[in-house]
Amino acid sequence: IESNERILCAQIKEKYKFYYSVFDRLFAEREIGIYKSFEIIDRGIAQNNNDLIVSGLRSLGQIVASSPFANIDSLRNLLESDHVIDI
């Protein structure tokens, strides 16, 4: 029983690391996009350039309005697979 428990615990820890990596990367990409949008907005304000401001706001709006789970079926299949991938 102890052996099975250790194996199960090890499997759970590996799945946790995998899930953490997937979600960390998923949201990191959004964070970078949001940061870049604010850089563009700030540059537009500093240069008094309305085109840059509007471009940054549009980009920010698209990122915020889009769901990181838009491809939820693909994400679910990846998370439920038994394949361990390097993320």
HUVENUR-V548198 format. One record per backbone hydrogen bond with DSSP energy under -1.0 kcal/mol. CO is the residue of the C=O (numbers start at 0). NH is the residue of the N-H. If there is no record, write none. Layout:
# HUVENUR-V548198
co=CO nh=NH
co=CO nh=NH
This chain:
# HUVENUR-V548198
co=0 nh=4
co=1 nh=5
co=2 nh=6
co=3 nh=7
co=4 nh=8
co=5 nh=9
co=6 nh=10
co=7 nh=11
co=8 nh=12
co=9 nh=13
co=10 nh=14
co=11 nh=15
co=12 nh=16
co=13 nh=17
co=14 nh=18
co=15 nh=19
co=16 nh=20
co=17 nh=21
co=18 nh=22
co=19 nh=23
co=20 nh=24
co=21 nh=25
co=22 nh=26
co=23 nh=27
co=24 nh=28
co=26 nh=30
co=27 nh=31
co=28 nh=32
co=29 nh=33
co=30 nh=34
co=31 nh=35
co=32 nh=36
co=33 nh=37
co=34 nh=38
co=35 nh=39
co=36 nh=40
co=37 nh=41
co=38 nh=42
co=39 nh=43
co=40 nh=44
co=41 nh=45
co=42 nh=46
co=43 nh=48
co=48 nh=52
co=49 nh=53
co=50 nh=54
co=51 nh=55
co=52 nh=56
co=53 nh=57
co=54 nh=58
co=55 nh=59
co=56 nh=60
co=57 nh=61
co=58 nh=62
co=59 nh=63
co=60 nh=64
co=61 nh=65
co=66 nh=69
co=68 nh=71
co=70 nh=74
co=71 nh=75
co=72 nh=76
co=73 nh=77
co=74 nh=78
co=75 nh=79
